[in-house]
């Protein structure tokens, strides 16, 4: 129990004026002798002010982020306000070669009132695919999503997404959802990935839902001719294609912020965002790598580089702390 300075002084006066020995008086008051004599020493040296509880002053922390680095983080946050604290921390580490944690960035932005609520609702996928992929081009997920062009009607985006890296390999904006649209997108994916080469040992397996274009005989014959297997998710269970469903949500969160009046405008906007998604957007489930980093096989090298930057930053902070403490 903490006592204010006035009560401590009153207890000292009671002990001084008591006709009983100090020990018996303190026992009746319920005050340990060590505590009382500590108060008494402070009272004799500092008077009543010495009895006041001192507000703890935080000691200088060796790994505190320097002020100039803090300002650089704030400048980057203002330059790229769409980045979350997690993405900002990774971007700063990669571009400035100085490690900062997500928690430190979050506290810094919050202290400067730069944390904003997301403009959209984020959902979490439920189940995981039981046969997880271990390398790119083992499994491709595909699906259509709807996008509207004002005055033109509905258009349908067909996408081929690599399951392992979440890299968008190919896409096509279509006016229909026919099997021919699926095969056209797959042709683009085979060319872009190099899987159409004769020296490829295993062709990717295709995962889709049970839409009319995916159960068509035309698609089945095309896949058989290409040596590709086809897996379809269980009916009424979109979690099987959770990665491409999540990709569609991510795309629409950006694309649908504006109206589109020409198909060409929509196509250019989709292309721009896919480039950003593949090459610049850090994915949390990929250890804050981009899909392109994982798909193109440079992810391990980047993670090792980040670890070296982290260790160098920690050593630099320790050295600065020792210099200031000396």
C-alpha positions in Angstrom: 0.0 0.0 0.0 1.3 3.4 -0.9 1.0 6.3 1.6 1.0 10.0 0.7 3.7 12.2 2.2 1.2 13.7 4.7 0.3 10.2 6.2 4.0 9.2 6.3 4.7 12.3 8.3 1.7 11.6 10.7 3.0 8.0 11.3 6.5 9.4 12.1 5.0 11.8 14.6 3.0 9.0 16.3 6.1 6.9 16.7 8.1 9.8 18.0 5.4 10.8 20.6 4.3 7.3 21.6 5.1 6.0 25.1 5.5 2.5 23.7 8.7 1.2 22.1 8.9 2.0 18.4 8.5 -1.7 17.4 5.2 -2.1 19.4 3.9 1.1 18.0 4.7 0.1 14.4 3.2 -3.4 15.0 -0.1 -1.8 16.0 0.0 0.5 13.0 0.8 -2.4 10.7 4.0 -0.7 9.3 7.1 -2.8 8.8 10.2 -1.4 10.7 12.3 -1.4 7.5 9.7 0.7 5.7 9.4 3.1 8.7 13.1 3.7 9.0 13.4 4.2 5.3 10.8 6.9 5.6 12.6 8.3 8.6 15.9 8.6 6.8 14.3 10.4 3.9 12.5 12.7 6.3 15.7 13.6 8.1 17.6 14.3 4.9 14.9 15.9 2.8 12.1 16.9 5.1 8.5 16.5 4.0 9.5 16.6 0.3 11.7 13.6 0.9 8.6 11.6 1.9 7.0 12.2 -1.5 7.0 9.3 -4.0 9.3 10.0 -6.9 7.8 9.6 -10.3 9.9 6.9 -12.1 12.0 8.4 -14.8 12.5 6.0 -17.7 16.0 5.1 -18.3 17.6 5.6 -21.7 17.0 2.5 -23.7 19.9 1.3 -25.8 17.8 0.3 -28.8 15.7 3.4 -29.0 15.2 4.6 -32.6 17.2 7.7 -33.2 15.3 11.0 -33.8 16.5 11.4 -37.4 15.3 7.9 -38.2 11.9 8.6 -36.6 11.5 11.6 -38.8 12.4 9.6 -41.9 9.7 7.1 -41.0 7.2 9.9 -40.6 8.2 11.4 -43.9 7.7 8.0 -45.6 4.3 7.5 -44.0 3.2 10.9 -45.3 4.6 10.2 -48.8 2.8 6.8 -49.0 -0.3 7.0 -46.7 -1.8 3.8 -48.2 0.9 1.7 -46.5 0.0 0.0 -43.2 2.5 0.0 -40.3 3.5 -3.5 -41.3 4.1 -2.6 -44.9 5.8 0.7 -43.9 8.2 -1.1 -41.6 9.2 -3.5 -44.4 9.4 -0.8 -47.0 11.7 1.3 -44.8 13.9 -1.7 -44.0 14.3 -2.6 -47.6 14.8 0.9 -49.0 16.7 2.6 -46.2 18.7 -0.5 -45.1 17.8 0.3 -41.5 15.6 -2.2 -39.5 12.5 -1.0 -37.7 9.8 -3.2 -36.3 6.1 -3.1 -37.1 5.3 -2.4 -33.4 7.7 0.6 -33.3 6.3 2.1 -36.5 2.7 1.6 -35.2 3.6 3.4 -31.9 5.3 6.2 -33.7 2.4 6.7 -36.2 -0.1 6.5 -33.4 1.7 9.2 -31.4 1.5 11.5 -34.3 -2.2 10.6 -35.1 -1.3 9.0 -38.4 -3.2 5.7 -37.8 -6.4 5.6 -39.7 -9.1 2.9 -39.9 -9.3 0.8 -43.0 -11.7 2.0 -45.7 -13.0 -1.5 -46.2 -13.9 -4.7 -44.2 -11.3 -7.4 -44.2 -12.4 -11.0 -44.0 -10.4 -14.0 -43.0 -10.4 -17.2 -45.0 -11.7 -20.1 -43.0 -10.2 -23.5 -43.9 -6.9 -24.3 -45.5 -6.4 -26.4 -48.6 -5.3 -29.8 -47.3 -2.6 -30.5 -49.9 -0.4 -27.5 -49.6 1.9 -26.6 -52.4 5.6 -26.4 -51.9 6.8 -24.6 -55.0 5.5 -22.3 -57.8 3.6 -23.7 -60.7 2.3 -26.8 -58.8 -1.2 -25.6 -58.5 -3.0 -22.7 -60.3 -6.3 -21.3 -59.0 -8.7 -19.7 -61.4 -12.0 -17.9 -61.3 -14.1 -15.1 -62.7 -15.2 -11.9 -61.0 -17.7 -9.3 -62.1 -16.8 -5.6 -62.9 -19.1 -3.0 -64.3 -18.4 -0.4 -66.9 -20.9 2.5 -66.8 -22.9 2.5 -70.0 -21.3 -0.7 -71.3 -22.6 -3.3 -68.8 -20.8 -6.1 -67.0 -17.3 -7.4 -67.8 -15.8 -10.6 -66.4 -12.2 -10.8 -65.2 -10.6 -14.3 -65.7 -7.5 -14.7 -63.6 -4.8 -17.4 -63.2 -3.2 -17.2 -59.7 -0.3 -19.3 -58.5 -1.3 -21.1 -55.3 2.2 -21.2 -53.7 3.2 -17.5 -54.3 -0.2 -15.9 -54.9 1.4 -14.4 -58.1 -1.1 -13.4 -60.8 0.4 -15.2 -63.8 -2.2 -14.1 -66.4 -5.5 -12.4 -66.7 -8.1 -11.4 -69.3 -11.0 -9.0 -69.2 -13.9 -10.8 -71.0 -17.4 -10.0 -72.2 -18.5 -13.6 -71.5 -17.6 -16.5 -69.1 -17.2 -19.3 -71.7 -14.7 -22.2 -71.6 -12.9 -20.4 -74.5 -12.2 -17.5 -72.2 -10.7 -19.9 -69.6 -8.5 -21.6 -72.2 -7.4 -18.2 -73.6 -6.3 -17.1 -70.1 -4.6 -20.5 -69.5 -2.7 -20.1 -72.8 -1.4 -16.7 -71.6 -0.4 -18.3 -68.2 1.5 -21.2 -69.9 3.4 -18.7 -72.0 4.2 -16.3 -69.2 5.3 -19.1 -66.8 7.3 -21.0 -69.4 5.2 -24.2 -68.7 4.4 -24.5 -72.4 8.0 -25.6 -73.0 8.6 -29.2 -74.0 11.2 -29.7 -71.3 8.8 -29.0 -68.4 8.4 -32.2 -66.4 5.1 -31.5 -64.7 2.4 -29.2 -65.8 0.5 -27.2 -63.2 -2.7 -28.6 -61.8 -5.8 -26.4 -62.2 -8.2 -25.6 -59.3 -11.5 -24.0 -59.9 -15.1 -24.0 -58.8 -18.0 -25.7 -60.5 -19.0 -22.9 -62.8 -20.4 -23.8 -66.2 -17.2 -22.8 -68.0 -15.1 -25.0 -65.7 -17.2 -28.2 -66.1 -17.5 -27.8 -69.9 -16.3 -30.6 -72.1 -14.3 -28.1 -74.2 -12.1 -27.2 -71.2 -11.7 -30.8 -70.2 -10.4 -31.7 -73.7 -8.1 -28.7 -73.8 -6.6 -29.6 -70.4 -6.1 -33.3 -71.4 -4.4 -32.1 -74.6 -2.0 -29.9 -72.5 -1.4 -32.7 -70.0 -2.9 -30.7 -67.1 -5.0 -32.1 -64.3 -8.1 -30.4 -63.0 -9.5 -30.2 -59.5 -12.8 -28.6 -58.6 -13.8 -27.4 -55.2 -16.7 -28.8 -53.3 -20.1 -27.1 -54.1 -21.0 -24.2 -51.7 -17.5 -24.2 -50.2 -15.7 -21.1 -51.6 -12.9 -21.5 -49.0 -11.3 -24.1 -51.3 -10.5 -21.3 -53.7 -9.8 -18.9 -50.7 -6.6 -17.4 -52.2 -8.2 -16.3 -55.5 -11.4 -15.2 -53.7 -9.2 -13.0 -51.4 -7.4 -11.7 -54.5 -10.7 -10.6 -56.0 -11.6 -8.8 -52.8 -8.3 -7.0 -52.7 -8.7 -6.0 -56.4 -12.2 -4.7 -55.9 -11.3 -2.7 -52.8 -9.1 -0.6 -55.1 -10.8 -0.9 -58.5 -14.3 -0.1 -57.3 -13.3 3.1 -55.6 -13.9 4.8 -58.9 -16.4 4.5 -61.7 -15.2 3.4 -65.1 -16.8 4.6 -68.3 -14.7 2.8 -71.0 -13.6 -0.9 -71.1 -10.1 0.3 -71.9 -10.0 2.5 -68.8 -11.0 -0.5 -66.6 -8.4 -2.7 -68.3 -5.6 -0.2 -67.7 -6.6 0.2 -64.1 -6.6 -3.6 -63.6 -3.2 -3.9 -65.3 -1.8 -1.2 -63.1 -3.0 -2.7 -59.9 -1.9 -6.2 -60.8 1.6 -4.9 -61.4 1.5 -3.2 -58.0 0.1 -6.4 -56.4 2.7 -8.7 -57.9 5.8 -6.6 -57.5 5.2 -4.0 -54.8 2.6 -5.1 -52.3 4.1 -6.9 -49.3 2.0 -10.0 -48.4 1.9 -10.9 -44.7 1.4 -14.6 -45.3 4.5 -14.6 -47.5 6.7 -13.3 -44.7 6.2 -9.7 -46.0 7.6 -10.6 -49.5 5.8 -9.7 -52.7 4.3 -12.5 -54.8 6.9 -11.9 -57.5 9.7 -12.4 -54.9 8.4 -15.8 -54.1 7.3 -16.8 -57.6 10.7 -15.8 -59.1 12.7 -17.5 -56.4 14.4 -14.5 -54.8 12.5 -14.6 -51.5 15.1 -16.4 -49.4 17.8 -14.0 -50.5 15.6 -11.0 -49.5 14.8 -12.5 -46.1 18.5 -13.1 -45.5 19.3 -9.6 -46.5 16.7 -8.2 -44.1 18.1 -10.3 -41.2 21.6 -8.9 -41.9 20.1 -5.3 -41.9 18.4 -6.1 -38.6 21.6 -7.3 -37.0 23.6 -4.3 -38.3 21.0 -1.9 -37.0 21.0 -3.6 -33.6 24.8 -3.4 -33.5 24.7 0.3 -34.6 22.2 1.2 -31.8 24.3 -0.6 -29.2 27.4 1.3 -30.3 25.6 4.6 -30.2 24.3 3.8 -26.8 27.7 3.0 -25.4 29.2 6.2 -26.9 26.5 8.3 -25.2 26.9 6.4 -21.9 30.7 6.7 -21.8 
